[in-house]
Amino acid sequence: MQIDFAASERSTVGIEWELALVDGSSGDLVQIAQEVLEALGTPDGREHPQITHELLLNTVELVSRVHHTVPEALADLNELMEMVRAVTDPLGVELMCAGTHPFAQWFDQKVTPNERYDRLLDRTQWWGRQMMIWGIHVHVGIDDRDKALPIVNGLLTYYPHLQALSASSPFWGGAKTGYASNRALMFQQLPTAGLPWQFGSWANYEEYVQDLVNTGVVSDYSEVRWDIRPSPRWGTVEMRACDGLSTAEEVGAVSAIIHCLVDRMSGQIDDGVEPGSLQPWFVRENKWRAARYGMDAEIILNPAGDERLVADALRDLVVELAPTADRLGCLEQLESVDHILARGASYQRQLRVAEDNGGSLQAVVSSLTHELRNGLSG
């Protein structure tokens, strides 16, 4: 099977941000995505090209255009959010983003009418219906197809940094899970989701997809839902590992790290240097540690097995990437990582709000909607 990789300008960036729709009074999810999308649609009845549906009717997704800098992509997303709020505010509906909703029940949620979603749920059954989760996806342009898989492999080294920083799903169905990111372990239950295989060449990837198509696992490569994957249609590497981010500041911080890492690895390959990678068993352990312990995870840094507290590793990474961020125009966003570490990742803030309010998960939702509207300092 030949999988063409679209031409893309190096280190362009695009961001997809999934948002939950919640009742402004009760905090529970509401199933009004179709009404919102119809109100924002084109005159000929199609969806807005940048505000789209997702699996469940409690969700809309904001999709930035292709940009050269993270701040440009963030400005694009903020404009889209204001368009959504112009519809939802009069309805008493708030927007929220986290990896999971603190107390809503999966069996109460309605699925978006869509043939592709119907096939997915028919195959995955109970686990597919459990996918009441939200995330962000960051695309970075790759100027040479043969860079894509080495960069995917290299990004796995930084998986726990991004997972811990974005972790925002400590609750599930009203229960405190003991995990910083319950979403990370939920999503990997889908057949082609989870960590990517570490392939050595594009031909290996094509053989893999061909095997899945031949055996009826997928219809095409787009149904390979790895946490980090090449996106041949757009000519990008797509980071999908992160939980839904609760504020624009956090979207900017995480996107800046990803943008800088991919650009740096792309330059290394140009210089004949393969990006560093970790043994698959270390990658898997790092994912679990970051999902379980969040900022308190001791992560494995290198093939030798050296370990470091992920919060400290993130601070080191900010310093290390600062020259790249300055060149790419996202230094302010990168440096906001330190602000997030000081305030706590979203899962830490949610747990504090619950504790301060007698365990009230409605208070957690209220805090999340307030943060999305007003920012971390609001």
C-alpha positions as a Markdown table, in Angstrom:
| # | Residue | x | y | z |
|---|---|---|---|---|
| 1 | Met | 0.0 | 0.0 | 0.0 |
| 2 | Gln | 1.3 | 3.4 | -0.9 |
| 3 | Ile | 0.3 | 6.2 | 1.5 |
| 4 | Asp | 1.1 | 9.6 | 0.1 |
| 5 | Phe | 2.3 | 12.3 | 2.5 |
| 6 | Ala | 1.0 | 15.7 | 1.6 |
| 7 | Ala | 3.4 | 18.6 | 0.9 |
| 8 | Ser | 3.7 | 20.8 | 4.0 |
| 9 | Glu | 5.8 | 23.7 | 5.0 |
| 10 | Arg | 8.2 | 22.9 | 7.8 |
| 11 | Ser | 7.1 | 23.7 | 11.3 |
| 12 | Thr | 3.7 | 25.2 | 10.4 |
| 13 | Val | 1.3 | 24.6 | 13.3 |
| 14 | Gly | -2.4 | 23.9 | 13.7 |
| 15 | Ile | -4.4 | 23.1 | 16.9 |
| 16 | Glu | -7.7 | 21.2 | 17.5 |
| 17 | Trp | -9.4 | 21.9 | 20.8 |
| 18 | Glu | -12.4 | 19.8 | 22.0 |
| 19 | Leu | -14.8 | 21.6 | 24.2 |
| 20 | Ala | -17.6 | 20.2 | 26.4 |
| 21 | Leu | -21.1 | 21.8 | 26.5 |
| 22 | Val | -22.4 | 22.0 | 30.1 |
| 23 | Asp | -25.5 | 23.4 | 31.7 |
| 24 | Gly | -24.6 | 26.7 | 33.4 |
| 25 | Ser | -26.7 | 25.8 | 36.5 |
| 26 | Ser | -26.2 | 22.1 | 37.1 |
| 27 | Gly | -22.8 | 21.6 | 35.5 |
| 28 | Asp | -24.0 | 18.5 | 33.7 |
| 29 | Leu | -23.4 | 17.8 | 30.0 |
| 30 | Val | -26.0 | 19.0 | 27.5 |
| 31 | Gln | -26.6 | 17.4 | 24.1 |
| 32 | Ile | -26.9 | 20.5 | 21.9 |
| 33 | Ala | -24.0 | 20.3 | 19.6 |
| 34 | Gln | -26.2 | 19.9 | 16.5 |
| 35 | Glu | -28.1 | 23.1 | 17.4 |
| 36 | Val | -24.8 | 25.0 | 18.0 |
| 37 | Leu | -23.3 | 23.8 | 14.7 |
| 38 | Glu | -26.4 | 24.6 | 12.8 |
| 39 | Ala | -26.4 | 28.1 | 14.1 |
| 40 | Leu | -22.8 | 28.5 | 13.1 |
| 41 | Gly | -23.0 | 26.7 | 9.8 |
| 42 | Thr | -22.6 | 28.0 | 6.3 |
| 43 | Pro | -25.6 | 29.4 | 4.2 |
| 44 | Asp | -25.8 | 26.1 | 2.2 |
| 45 | Gly | -26.3 | 24.1 | 5.4 |
| 46 | Arg | -22.7 | 22.7 | 5.9 |
| 47 | Glu | -20.8 | 22.9 | 9.2 |
| 48 | His | -18.5 | 25.9 | 9.8 |
| 49 | Pro | -15.2 | 24.7 | 8.5 |
| 50 | Gln | -13.4 | 25.4 | 11.8 |
| 51 | Ile | -16.2 | 24.5 | 14.3 |
| 52 | Thr | -17.1 | 20.8 | 13.9 |
| 53 | His | -18.8 | 17.9 | 15.5 |
| 54 | Glu | -17.3 | 15.1 | 17.5 |
| 55 | Leu | -18.4 | 11.6 | 18.6 |
| 56 | Leu | -20.8 | 12.9 | 21.2 |
| 57 | Leu | -23.5 | 15.5 | 21.0 |
| 58 | Asn | -22.1 | 17.2 | 24.1 |
| 59 | Thr | -19.0 | 18.3 | 22.3 |
| 60 | Val | -17.8 | 20.8 | 19.7 |
| 61 | Glu | -14.3 | 21.0 | 18.3 |
| 62 | Leu | -12.4 | 24.2 | 17.4 |
| 63 | Val | -9.9 | 23.8 | 14.5 |
| 64 | Ser | -7.4 | 26.5 | 13.9 |
| 65 | Arg | -6.2 | 27.3 | 10.4 |
| 66 | Val | -2.6 | 26.5 | 9.5 |
| 67 | His | -0.2 | 29.1 | 11.1 |
| 68 | His | 3.4 | 29.8 | 11.4 |
| 69 | Thr | 3.3 | 30.5 | 15.1 |
| 70 | Val | 1.5 | 29.2 | 18.2 |
| 71 | Pro | 0.2 | 32.7 | 19.2 |
| 72 | Glu | -1.4 | 33.0 | 15.8 |
| 73 | Ala | -3.1 | 29.7 | 16.2 |
| 74 | Leu | -4.3 | 30.6 | 19.7 |
| 75 | Ala | -5.8 | 33.9 | 18.5 |
| 76 | Asp | -7.6 | 31.9 | 15.8 |
| 77 | Leu | -9.0 | 29.5 | 18.4 |
| 78 | Asn | -10.1 | 32.4 | 20.7 |
| 79 | Glu | -12.0 | 34.0 | 17.9 |
| 80 | Leu | -13.8 | 30.6 | 17.2 |
| 81 | Met | -14.6 | 30.3 | 20.9 |
| 82 | Glu | -16.3 | 33.7 | 21.0 |
| 83 | Met | -18.4 | 32.6 | 18.0 |
| 84 | Val | -19.5 | 29.5 | 19.9 |
| 85 | Arg | -20.2 | 31.6 | 23.1 |
| 86 | Ala | -22.4 | 33.9 | 21.0 |
| 87 | Val | -24.7 | 30.9 | 20.5 |
| 88 | Thr | -24.3 | 29.1 | 23.9 |
| 89 | Asp | -24.4 | 32.1 | 26.3 |
| 90 | Pro | -28.0 | 33.0 | 25.6 |
| 91 | Leu | -28.9 | 29.3 | 26.2 |
| 92 | Gly | -27.4 | 29.3 | 29.6 |
| 93 | Val | -24.8 | 26.8 | 28.4 |
| 94 | Glu | -21.1 | 27.1 | 29.5 |
| 95 | Leu | -18.0 | 25.7 | 27.8 |
| 96 | Met | -15.6 | 23.4 | 29.7 |
| 97 | Cys | -12.5 | 21.6 | 28.8 |
| 98 | Ala | -10.9 | 18.7 | 30.8 |
| 99 | Gly | -9.9 | 15.2 | 29.9 |
| 100 | Thr | -13.1 | 13.9 | 31.5 |
| 101 | His | -16.2 | 15.4 | 33.0 |
| 102 | Pro | -16.1 | 15.0 | 36.8 |
| 103 | Phe | -19.5 | 13.5 | 37.4 |
| 104 | Ala | -21.5 | 13.0 | 34.1 |
| 105 | Gln | -22.4 | 9.4 | 33.2 |
| 106 | Trp | -21.4 | 7.9 | 29.9 |
| 107 | Phe | -24.7 | 6.1 | 29.4 |
| 108 | Asp | -26.6 | 9.4 | 29.4 |
| 109 | Gln | -24.7 | 10.8 | 26.4 |
| 110 | Lys | -26.0 | 10.8 | 22.9 |
| 111 | Val | -23.9 | 9.9 | 19.9 |
| 112 | Thr | -23.6 | 12.2 | 16.8 |
| 113 | Pro | -25.4 | 10.6 | 13.9 |
| 114 | Asn | -22.5 | 9.6 | 11.6 |
| 115 | Glu | -21.8 | 6.3 | 9.7 |
| 116 | Arg | -18.2 | 6.3 | 10.7 |
| 117 | Tyr | -19.1 | 6.7 | 14.4 |
| 118 | Asp | -21.7 | 4.0 | 14.1 |
| 119 | Arg | -19.1 | 1.5 | 12.7 |
| 120 | Leu | -16.7 | 2.4 | 15.5 |
| 121 | Leu | -19.3 | 1.8 | 18.3 |
| 122 | Asp | -20.6 | -1.3 | 16.7 |
| 123 | Arg | -17.1 | -2.8 | 16.8 |
| 124 | Thr | -16.0 | -1.5 | 20.2 |
| 125 | Gln | -19.3 | -1.7 | 22.1 |
| 126 | Trp | -18.9 | -0.9 | 25.8 |
| 127 | Trp | -15.4 | 0.5 | 25.5 |
| 128 | Gly | -16.4 | 2.7 | 22.6 |
| 129 | Arg | -19.4 | 4.1 | 24.5 |
| 130 | Gln | -17.1 | 4.9 | 27.4 |
| 131 | Met | -15.3 | 7.5 | 25.3 |
| 132 | Met | -16.7 | 10.5 | 27.1 |
| 133 | Ile | -13.3 | 12.2 | 26.9 |
| 134 | Trp | -11.8 | 15.4 | 25.6 |
| 135 | Gly | -8.3 | 16.3 | 24.3 |
| 136 | Ile | -6.3 | 18.6 | 22.1 |
| 137 | His | -4.4 | 17.7 | 19.0 |
| 138 | Val | -1.4 | 19.7 | 17.8 |
| 139 | His | -0.2 | 19.3 | 14.2 |
| 140 | Val | 3.3 | 20.4 | 13.1 |
| 141 | Gly | 4.2 | 20.5 | 9.4 |
| 142 | Ile | 6.9 | 18.1 | 8.2 |
| 143 | Asp | 8.7 | 19.1 | 5.0 |
| 144 | Asp | 9.9 | 15.6 | 4.2 |
| 145 | Arg | 7.9 | 12.4 | 4.6 |
| 146 | Asp | 10.9 | 10.4 | 5.8 |
| 147 | Lys | 11.2 | 12.7 | 8.8 |
| 148 | Ala | 7.8 | 11.8 | 10.1 |
| 149 | Leu | 8.4 | 8.5 | 11.8 |
| 150 | Pro | 11.8 | 9.4 | 13.4 |
| 151 | Ile | 10.1 | 12.5 | 14.9 |
| 152 | Val | 7.2 | 10.4 | 16.2 |
| 153 | Asn | 9.7 | 8.1 | 17.8 |
| 154 | Gly | 11.6 | 11.0 | 19.2 |
| 155 | Leu | 8.5 | 12.6 | 20.7 |
| 156 | Leu | 7.8 | 9.5 | 22.7 |
| 157 | Thr | 10.8 | 10.5 | 24.9 |
| 158 | Tyr | 8.8 | 13.6 | 25.9 |
| 159 | Tyr | 5.4 | 11.9 | 26.2 |
| 160 | Pro | 5.4 | 12.0 | 30.1 |
| 161 | His | 6.3 | 15.7 | 30.2 |
| 162 | Leu | 3.3 | 16.5 | 28.0 |
| 163 | Gln | 1.0 | 14.0 | 29.7 |
| 164 | Ala | 1.7 | 15.3 | 33.2 |
| 165 | Leu | 1.5 | 19.0 | 32.2 |
| 166 | Ser | -1.9 | 18.5 | 30.5 |
| 167 | Ala | -3.4 | 15.9 | 33.0 |
| 168 | Ser | -6.9 | 17.0 | 33.7 |
| 169 | Ser | -9.0 | 13.9 | 34.4 |
| 170 | Pro | -8.8 | 12.9 | 38.0 |
| 171 | Phe | -12.5 | 12.1 | 38.2 |
| 172 | Trp | -14.7 | 9.6 | 36.3 |
| 173 | Gly | -18.4 | 9.2 | 36.6 |
| 174 | Gly | -18.4 | 10.9 | 40.0 |
| 175 | Ala | -15.5 | 9.0 | 41.4 |
| 176 | Lys | -12.0 | 10.1 | 42.4 |
| 177 | Thr | -9.9 | 7.7 | 40.3 |
| 178 | Gly | -6.4 | 8.2 | 41.9 |
| 179 | Tyr | -5.1 | 9.0 | 38.5 |
| 180 | Ala | -4.0 | 12.4 | 37.2 |
| 181 | Ser | -5.1 | 11.4 | 33.7 |
| 182 | Asn | -7.8 | 8.7 | 33.7 |
| 183 | Arg | -8.4 | 9.7 | 30.0 |
| 184 | Ala | -5.0 | 8.4 | 29.0 |
| 185 | Leu | -5.8 | 4.9 | 30.1 |
| 186 | Met | -9.4 | 5.0 | 28.9 |
| 187 | Phe | -8.6 | 6.1 | 25.3 |
| 188 | Gln | -6.0 | 3.3 | 24.8 |
| 189 | Gln | -8.7 | 0.7 | 25.0 |
| 190 | Leu | -9.8 | 1.4 | 21.4 |
| 191 | Pro | -8.2 | -1.2 | 19.1 |
| 192 | Thr | -5.8 | 1.2 | 17.2 |
| 193 | Ala | -5.4 | 3.8 | 20.0 |
| 194 | Gly | -2.6 | 4.1 | 22.5 |
| 195 | Leu | 1.2 | 4.3 | 21.9 |
| 196 | Pro | 2.5 | 4.0 | 18.4 |
| 197 | Trp | 4.7 | 1.2 | 17.1 |
| 198 | Gln | 8.2 | 2.5 | 16.6 |
| 199 | Phe | 8.8 | 1.8 | 12.9 |
| 200 | Gly | 12.1 | 2.4 | 11.2 |
| 201 | Ser | 10.8 | 3.4 | 7.7 |
| 202 | Trp | 7.8 | 4.7 | 5.9 |
| 203 | Ala | 7.5 | 1.4 | 4.1 |
| 204 | Asn | 7.1 | -0.3 | 7.5 |
| 205 | Tyr | 4.2 | 2.0 | 8.3 |
| 206 | Glu | 2.6 | 1.3 | 4.9 |
| 207 | Glu | 2.9 | -2.4 | 5.5 |
| 208 | Tyr | 1.3 | -2.0 | 8.9 |
| 209 | Val | -1.7 | -0.1 | 7.5 |
| 210 | Gln | -2.1 | -2.6 | 4.7 |
| 211 | Asp | -2.2 | -5.5 | 7.2 |
| 212 | Leu | -4.9 | -3.7 | 9.2 |
| 213 | Val | -7.0 | -3.0 | 6.0 |
| 214 | Asn | -6.6 | -6.6 | 4.8 |
| 215 | Thr | -7.9 | -8.0 | 8.1 |
| 216 | Gly | -10.7 | -5.5 | 8.5 |
| 217 | Val | -9.3 | -3.6 | 11.5 |
| 218 | Val | -9.5 | -0.2 | 9.7 |
| 219 | Ser | -10.8 | 1.1 | 6.5 |
| 220 | Asp | -7.8 | 3.5 | 6.0 |
| 221 | Tyr | -4.9 | 5.1 | 7.8 |
| 222 | Ser | -7.0 | 7.8 | 9.4 |
| 223 | Glu | -8.5 | 5.1 | 11.8 |
| 224 | Val | -5.1 | 4.5 | 13.3 |
| 225 | Arg | -5.7 | 6.6 | 16.4 |
| 226 | Trp | -2.2 | 6.5 | 18.0 |
| 227 | Asp | -1.3 | 9.0 | 20.7 |
| 228 | Ile | 1.3 | 10.4 | 18.4 |
| 229 | Arg | 1.0 | 9.7 | 14.7 |
| 230 | Pro | 1.9 | 10.9 | 11.2 |
| 231 | Ser | -1.0 | 12.6 | 9.5 |
| 232 | Pro | -0.5 | 12.0 | 5.8 |
| 233 | Arg | -3.5 | 14.0 | 4.7 |
| 234 | Trp | -2.0 | 17.2 | 6.1 |
| 235 | Gly | 1.7 | 16.4 | 5.9 |
| 236 | Thr | 2.1 | 16.7 | 9.7 |
| 237 | Val | 3.1 | 14.9 | 12.8 |
| 238 | Glu | 0.1 | 15.0 | 15.2 |
| 239 | Met | 0.4 | 14.9 | 19.0 |
| 240 | Arg | -2.8 | 13.5 | 20.4 |
| 241 | Ala | -1.6 | 12.4 | 23.8 |
| 242 | Cys | -2.7 | 15.4 | 25.8 |
| 243 | Asp | -5.8 | 15.7 | 28.0 |
| 244 | Gly | -8.2 | 18.4 | 27.2 |
| 245 | Leu | -6.6 | 21.7 | 28.4 |
| 246 | Ser | -8.7 | 23.9 | 30.7 |
| 247 | Thr | -7.4 | 27.3 | 29.6 |
| 248 | Ala | -6.0 | 29.0 | 26.5 |
| 249 | Glu | -2.7 | 29.6 | 28.5 |
| 250 | Glu | -2.3 | 25.8 | 28.9 |
| 251 | Val | -3.1 | 25.2 | 25.2 |
| 252 | Gly | -0.4 | 27.7 | 24.4 |
| 253 | Ala | 2.2 | 26.2 | 26.7 |
| 254 | Val | 1.7 | 22.6 | 25.6 |
| 255 | Ser | 1.6 | 23.6 | 21.9 |
| 256 | Ala | 4.8 | 25.6 | 22.3 |
| 257 | Ile | 6.6 | 22.6 | 23.7 |
| 258 | Ile | 5.4 | 20.4 | 20.8 |
| 259 | His | 6.2 | 23.0 | 18.2 |
| 260 | Cys | 9.7 | 23.5 | 19.5 |
| 261 | Leu | 10.4 | 19.8 | 19.9 |
| 262 | Val | 9.3 | 18.9 | 16.4 |
| 263 | Asp | 11.2 | 21.8 | 14.8 |
| 264 | Arg | 14.3 | 20.9 | 16.7 |
| 265 | Met | 14.1 | 17.2 | 15.7 |
| 266 | Ser | 13.5 | 18.3 | 12.1 |
| 267 | Gly | 16.6 | 20.3 | 12.2 |
| 268 | Gln | 18.6 | 17.4 | 13.7 |
| 269 | Ile | 17.5 | 15.1 | 10.9 |
| 270 | Asp | 18.6 | 17.8 | 8.3 |
| 271 | Asp | 22.0 | 17.6 | 10.1 |
| 272 | Gly | 22.2 | 13.9 | 9.8 |
| 273 | Val | 21.3 | 13.2 | 13.5 |
| 274 | Glu | 18.5 | 10.8 | 14.4 |
| 275 | Pro | 16.3 | 12.1 | 17.2 |
| 276 | Gly | 16.9 | 10.2 | 20.5 |
| 277 | Ser | 14.4 | 7.5 | 21.4 |
| 278 | Leu | 13.5 | 5.2 | 24.3 |
| 279 | Gln | 13.0 | 1.5 | 24.6 |
| 280 | Pro | 9.2 | 0.8 | 24.1 |
| 281 | Trp | 9.0 | -0.7 | 27.6 |
| 282 | Phe | 10.3 | 2.6 | 29.1 |
| 283 | Val | 7.9 | 4.6 | 26.9 |
| 284 | Arg | 5.0 | 2.5 | 28.2 |
| 285 | Glu | 6.1 | 2.8 | 31.8 |
| 286 | Asn | 6.5 | 6.6 | 31.4 |
| 287 | Lys | 2.9 | 6.9 | 30.1 |
| 288 | Trp | 1.5 | 5.0 | 33.0 |
| 289 | Arg | 3.6 | 6.9 | 35.6 |
| 290 | Ala | 2.5 | 10.3 | 34.2 |
| 291 | Ala | -1.1 | 9.2 | 34.0 |
| 292 | Arg | -1.1 | 7.9 | 37.5 |
| 293 | Tyr | 1.1 | 10.4 | 39.4 |
| 294 | Gly | 1.0 | 13.5 | 37.1 |
| 295 | Met | 3.5 | 16.1 | 38.3 |
| 296 | Asp | 4.8 | 13.7 | 41.0 |
| 297 | Ala | 5.9 | 11.1 | 38.5 |
| 298 | Glu | 9.5 | 10.0 | 38.4 |
| 299 | Ile | 10.0 | 9.6 | 34.7 |
| 300 | Ile | 12.7 | 7.7 | 32.8 |
| 301 | Leu | 14.8 | 10.1 | 30.8 |
| 302 | Asn | 17.0 | 8.1 | 28.6 |
| 303 | Pro | 18.0 | 4.6 | 27.4 |
| 304 | Ala | 20.3 | 4.2 | 30.4 |
| 305 | Gly | 17.3 | 4.4 | 32.7 |
| 306 | Asp | 18.2 | 7.7 | 34.5 |
| 307 | Glu | 15.1 | 9.1 | 36.3 |
| 308 | Arg | 13.9 | 12.6 | 37.3 |
| 309 | Leu | 10.8 | 14.2 | 38.8 |
| 310 | Val | 8.7 | 15.3 | 35.8 |
| 311 | Ala | 8.1 | 18.8 | 37.1 |
| 312 | Asp | 11.9 | 19.3 | 37.3 |
| 313 | Ala | 12.4 | 17.8 | 33.9 |
| 314 | Leu | 9.8 | 20.3 | 32.5 |
| 315 | Arg | 11.6 | 23.2 | 34.0 |
| 316 | Asp | 14.8 | 22.0 | 32.4 |
| 317 | Leu | 13.0 | 21.6 | 29.1 |
| 318 | Val | 11.7 | 25.1 | 29.2 |
| 319 | Val | 15.3 | 26.4 | 29.5 |
| 320 | Glu | 16.6 | 24.0 | 26.8 |
| 321 | Leu | 13.9 | 25.0 | 24.3 |
| 322 | Ala | 14.0 | 28.7 | 24.9 |
| 323 | Pro | 16.2 | 29.6 | 21.9 |
| 324 | Thr | 14.0 | 27.5 | 19.6 |
| 325 | Ala | 10.9 | 29.1 | 21.1 |
| 326 | Asp | 12.3 | 32.6 | 20.6 |
| 327 | Arg | 13.0 | 31.8 | 16.9 |
| 328 | Leu | 9.5 | 30.3 | 16.4 |
| 329 | Gly | 7.7 | 33.2 | 18.1 |
| 330 | Cys | 6.3 | 31.3 | 21.1 |
| 331 | Leu | 8.7 | 32.1 | 23.9 |
| 332 | Glu | 6.0 | 33.7 | 26.0 |
| 333 | Gln | 3.9 | 30.6 | 25.7 |
| 334 | Leu | 6.8 | 28.3 | 26.5 |
| 335 | Glu | 7.7 | 30.3 | 29.6 |
| 336 | Ser | 4.1 | 30.1 | 30.8 |
| 337 | Val | 4.9 | 26.5 | 31.7 |
| 338 | Asp | 6.5 | 27.8 | 34.9 |
| 339 | His | 3.2 | 29.7 | 35.7 |
| 340 | Ile | 1.2 | 26.5 | 35.3 |
| 341 | Leu | 3.7 | 24.5 | 37.5 |
| 342 | Ala | 3.3 | 27.2 | 40.2 |
| 343 | Arg | -0.5 | 27.1 | 40.0 |
| 344 | Gly | -0.7 | 23.4 | 39.5 |
| 345 | Ala | -1.8 | 21.3 | 36.5 |
| 346 | Ser | -5.6 | 21.1 | 35.9 |
| 347 | Tyr | -6.0 | 17.8 | 37.8 |
| 348 | Gln | -4.3 | 19.3 | 40.8 |
| 349 | Arg | -6.5 | 22.4 | 40.7 |
| 350 | Gln | -9.6 | 20.2 | 40.4 |
| 351 | Leu | -8.7 | 18.1 | 43.3 |
| 352 | Arg | -8.1 | 21.2 | 45.4 |
| 353 | Val | -11.5 | 22.7 | 44.5 |
| 354 | Ala | -13.2 | 19.4 | 45.4 |
| 355 | Glu | -11.4 | 19.3 | 48.7 |
| 356 | Asp | -12.2 | 22.9 | 49.5 |
| 357 | Asn | -15.9 | 22.4 | 48.7 |
| 358 | Gly | -16.7 | 19.3 | 50.7 |
| 359 | Gly | -16.1 | 17.0 | 47.7 |
| 360 | Ser | -18.6 | 18.9 | 45.4 |
| 361 | Leu | -17.9 | 18.0 | 41.8 |
| 362 | Gln | -20.4 | 20.6 | 40.7 |
| 363 | Ala | -17.9 | 23.1 | 42.2 |
| 364 | Val | -15.2 | 21.5 | 40.1 |
| 365 | Val | -17.2 | 22.0 | 36.9 |
| 366 | Ser | -18.0 | 25.6 | 37.9 |
| 367 | Ser | -14.2 | 26.2 | 38.5 |
| 368 | Leu | -13.4 | 24.7 | 35.1 |
| 369 | Thr | -15.9 | 26.8 | 33.2 |
| 370 | His | -14.7 | 29.9 | 35.1 |
| 371 | Glu | -11.1 | 29.1 | 34.1 |
| 372 | Leu | -11.9 | 28.7 | 30.5 |
| 373 | Arg | -13.7 | 32.0 | 30.4 |
| 374 | Asn | -11.3 | 34.0 | 32.5 |
| 375 | Gly | -7.9 | 32.2 | 32.4 |
| 376 | Leu | -5.7 | 31.0 | 35.2 |
| 377 | Ser | -5.3 | 34.4 | 36.7 |
| 378 | Gly | -9.0 | 35.4 | 36.3 |
